[in-house]
Amino acid sequence: MPKRAAGLSARTVQTIKTPGMHADGHGLYLQVTASGAKTWIFRYSPDGKRRREMGLGSTSLYGLAEARQKAQDARRLVAEGIDPIEARKRQNEAQRVAKARSVTFRDVATAYIDANRPAWRNPKHAAQWSATLDTYAHPVAGALAIGEIETRHVLEILQPIWTEKPETASRVRGRIEAILDSAKVQGLREGENPARWKGHLNALLPPKNRVRRVTHHAAMAYTDLPTFWPRLEVTDGLAAKALMLAILTATRTQEILGAQWDEFDLDNALWTIPAERMKAGAEHRVPLSEAAVALMRKLQTIRRGDLVFSGQRKERPLSNMTMLMVLRRLQVDATAHGFRATFRSWAADCTSTPHEVCEAALAHTVSDQVVAAYQRGTFFERRRALMDQWGTYVTTPAGGKVVPLAAPRG
């Protein structure tokens, strides 16, 4: 290497104030701006013709000796036919990709919620964000690297609920978009946001205002339930009480109509439905809320036999049409089974209950490994807390006072 001509000194670097490019030698310059900022610059010609300038950092970060070493490293690359600026870009990209691969969608979502929690006026907002993501987004994308989320993943999340739950689906899409935008700002993603609506998903999904709600069982919006409940309470007949229990327990119509008194332990607020009566063929324990227990105790006063909801003949249950007829008399466009969907939407939007606990409450299959992940006994207690919260929500009208259960009639 040629001998370095007298260049800059450490003292000069500290004291010089004259704006301009001050040479140190071998392509290294100290750039001083009019404002007094000082930056190291390396000038070189990668192809022997055009000149490029590579920033090496501020003097507040690197002293003269460090700047000379960085310039020497860059000169070595030039000698090998490698453009140091392009080499640095490739290195930065490799580091970004490596970091993006180690950070999951769930990681960024959690950080986003934590960062925005102080700014959300409603403290429940963070819980609602977490619940909707746990229910819909994380089962598909939670464990995926944030940089690998593509349109196909977003569609896999949204398509199952886009027509059945358009409002929820729209919120989920917006939340995914915000999380992916945050990841891009942090350098964890590149390119377009796959959850963006305008100019992207709007070409793949129908607009929300044109979606016709398609469900197998018409469901009432959970926001309408506290207003509907007092009307149902004062409705005559055993079928109305059967519908009340169906709503409070989020159980299926046949499970309600086939209910027998020996399945209930009211002292321990528990209803145990035997395996032979369950769709999945497994015993289902239903924690009873205070409202459900109160309803059952009132029904005990008119008990006619083993069946809780017996028909004209006490050994036969009510018809499976009776609860639907109650809804028709009340001019409600919903089915008894649809209240399970009402419960599920409420749990996702208004609570922070884990997805698997909500699924278990509906008697959907949850793996033994998932249940085992909870401390002994806590899984069922999470379900009990959920049903208690649901019972309070259902029976508390807009005024905020719980309306007493009406006595059953006939």
HELIX and SHEET records of a PDB file:
HELIX    1   1 ALA A   10  THR A   15  1                                   6    
HELIX    2   2 LEU A   64  ALA A   79  1                                  16    
HELIX    3   3 PRO A   84  SER A  102  1                                  19    
HELIX    4   4 PHE A  105  ASN A  116  1                                  12    
HELIX    5   5 ARG A  117  ALA A  119  5                                   3    
HELIX    6   6 LYS A  124  THR A  132  1                                   9    
HELIX    7   7 LEU A  133  ALA A  137  3                                   5    
HELIX    8   8 HIS A  138  ALA A  141  1                                   4    
HELIX    9   9 ILE A  146  GLU A  148  5                                   3    
HELIX   10  10 THR A  151  TRP A  162  1                                  12    
HELIX   11  11 PRO A  166  VAL A  185  1                                  20    
HELIX   12  12 LEU A  201  ALA A  203  5                                   3    
HELIX   13  13 LYS A  208  ARG A  210  5                                   3    
HELIX   14  14 TYR A  222  ASP A  224  5                                   3    
HELIX   15  15 LEU A  225  GLU A  233  1                                   9    
HELIX   16  16 LEU A  238  THR A  249  1                                  12    
HELIX   17  17 THR A  253  LEU A  257  1                                   5    
HELIX   18  18 TRP A  261  GLU A  263  5                                   3    
HELIX   19  19 LEU A  266  ASN A  268  5                                   3    
HELIX   20  20 ALA A  275  ARG A  277  5                                   3    
HELIX   21  21 GLU A  290  GLN A  300  1                                  11    
HELIX   22  22 THR A  322  ARG A  329  1                                   8    
HELIX   23  23 GLY A  338  CYS A  350  1                                  13    
HELIX   24  24 HIS A  355  ALA A  361  1                                   7    
HELIX   25  25 ASP A  368  ALA A  372  1                                   5    
HELIX   26  26 THR A  378  THR A  395  1                                  18    
SHEET    1   A 4 GLY A  20  GLY A  25  0                                        
SHEET    2   A 4 LEU A  28  VAL A  32 -1                                        
SHEET    3   A 4 LYS A  38  TYR A  44 -1                                        
SHEET    4   A 4 ARG A  52  SER A  58 -1                                        
SHEET    1   B 3 PHE A 264  ASP A 265  0                                        
SHEET    2   B 3 LEU A 270  ILE A 273 -1                                        
SHEET    3   B 3 HIS A 284  PRO A 287 -1                                        
END                                                                             
